[in-house]
Every structure is written in structure tokens, then in C-alpha cells.
Amino acid sequence: GDSVTQTEGPVTVSESESLIINCTYSATSIAYPNLFWYVRYPGEGLQLLLKVITAGQKGSSRGFEATYNKETTSFHLQKASVQESDSAVYYCALGDSTGYQNFYFGKGTSLTVIP
Amino acid sequence: GPKVLQIPSHQIIDMGQMVTLNCDPVSNHLYFYWYKQILGQQMEFLVNFYNGKVMEKSKLFKDQFSVERPDGSYFTLKIQPTALEDSAVYFCASSPTGGGAETLYFGSGTRLTVL
């Protein structure tokens, strides 16, 4: 089926350390998958962090990066140096270009950055 | 950025009662969605809605569920009657257009507890 698996949380890192949150997807019924990272800060709704709709491309936002790797079916989120304000829950998501869009979300990874 | 508002943030009801969850989507958006997240699990698609009609629904969207947006006001999810397994956080989202490359704008969720 179509699904997303991401790093189980919670994840705790110290400020200025590097971060990687793994995401792999299965798109058995989706011909042209689109990949997203959403972030949810405390008390707020999910908001888009970055998205990539073409395999092989990289998306970036607020110092975060993710590359759409079709060979390994992965879309890992990375940041070279995290800040305390990056503490949030991160969701990887898979979208279907050809449908009315059913998005498939991962369980979310809770990140805490320690000052 | 654009905001989706969900009211109330938390609702507690007795099994068998009716509940209506309200969502105020971004004003110029045309597509509306409900997602359900049980604690510790993925956020899962329930339904999407466009031009006054349900476009797609998942198997989670039981017969007891209904959605509407009367007079272009709140986009509502009604559950009648409720069951214990309906306890979850329900997220509303909206987008300007449909399609699997579109960015969704989410509310902060309504936590529903069915006793």
C-alpha cells in the first residue's frame, strides 16, 4: 500500500548540533508521488516546511533540507545546526499528483532542542 | 500566514451523543479536508470536500459521519451517534486548489473524547 515511515521520536539534540530525521515512503498505487515535510509548533496547526514534487530535487526552508530520492524511496530531513526554536513535531507526507489528493502522513517525530 | 481555526479545541461527550466539530478555513480556499489522529498513530485522511460535495472519503469515514459547509461559513464534521473509537484529534485543513502537489493549511485540531 501507500505509506510513510519516519524516525520514531522523541528526538533530543543540543543546540548547534546537526539533525537528521529519516523518512521512507511506499507509493505502490501512486504514479507520481509528491513529498512534503510539515511542522507543528506547540499550540499550532501543521504548516508546510518544504515540498518536492520532482524526483532527484532538493527542497529547503529555514535551514532544513530534504532530497527526494526515488531509488531509495527516501526523503530525509536534515539541518546542519539546530536552534531551540526548531523544537516541534515534524511530519513527513506523501501526496498523489493525479488524485484529489489523499495525503499519507507519517506518525510525526517530536524534536526537542536543548539550549 | 493564512490561518485555519478550529472550534472547540477540546470536546468531551458521552457515547451515543452527537458532536459537531467546526472549522473556519482560509477565506479564499476551495478545498476542505478532515483528518483523524489517534494518539501514537498516523494522521489519517477522512474526507475532502469541494463545491458543496464530498470528493473522496476513506473507509474511516463511517456512515455516522457527515460534512457540510452551509452558506460558505464553517466547514463542519458531524458524528451522530458517537462511539468510543471516535476519540481522537481531528484536524481540519484547506487548500486553494485540489491536487497532490498542493499545500494544505491545517488548524490546530479538536481533541474529541468520547466517554
Chai-1 contact restraints between the chains, C-beta under 6 A:
chainA,res_idxA,chainB,res_idxB,connection_type,confidence,min_distance_angstrom,max_distance_angstrom,comment,restraint_id
A,N34,B,G100,contact,1.0,0.0,6.0,A-B,restraint_1
A,N34,B,A101,contact,1.0,0.0,6.0,A-B,restraint_2
A,E44,B,S108,contact,1.0,0.0,6.0,A-B,restraint_3
A,G45,B,F106,contact,1.0,0.0,6.0,A-B,restraint_4
A,G45,B,G107,contact,1.0,0.0,6.0,A-B,restraint_5
A,G45,B,S108,contact,1.0,0.0,6.0,A-B,restraint_6
A,L46,B,F106,contact,1.0,0.0,6.0,A-B,restraint_7
A,L48,B,T103,contact,1.0,0.0,6.0,A-B,restraint_8
A,I53,B,A101,contact,1.0,0.0,6.0,A-B,restraint_9
A,G95,B,G100,contact,1.0,0.0,6.0,A-B,restraint_10
A,D96,B,G100,contact,1.0,0.0,6.0,A-B,restraint_11
A,S97,B,G100,contact,1.0,0.0,6.0,A-B,restraint_12
A,S97,B,A101,contact,1.0,0.0,6.0,A-B,restraint_13
A,G99,B,G100,contact,1.0,0.0,6.0,A-B,restraint_14
A,Y100,B,N48,contact,1.0,0.0,6.0,A-B,restraint_15
A,Y100,B,M55,contact,1.0,0.0,6.0,A-B,restraint_16
A,Y100,B,E56,contact,1.0,0.0,6.0,A-B,restraint_17
A,Y100,B,G98,contact,1.0,0.0,6.0,A-B,restraint_18
A,Q101,B,G99,contact,1.0,0.0,6.0,A-B,restraint_19
A,Q101,B,G100,contact,1.0,0.0,6.0,A-B,restraint_20
A,N102,B,F45,contact,1.0,0.0,6.0,A-B,restraint_21
A,F105,B,Q42,contact,1.0,0.0,6.0,A-B,restraint_22
A,F105,B,M43,contact,1.0,0.0,6.0,A-B,restraint_23
A,K107,B,Q42,contact,1.0,0.0,6.0,A-B,restraint_24
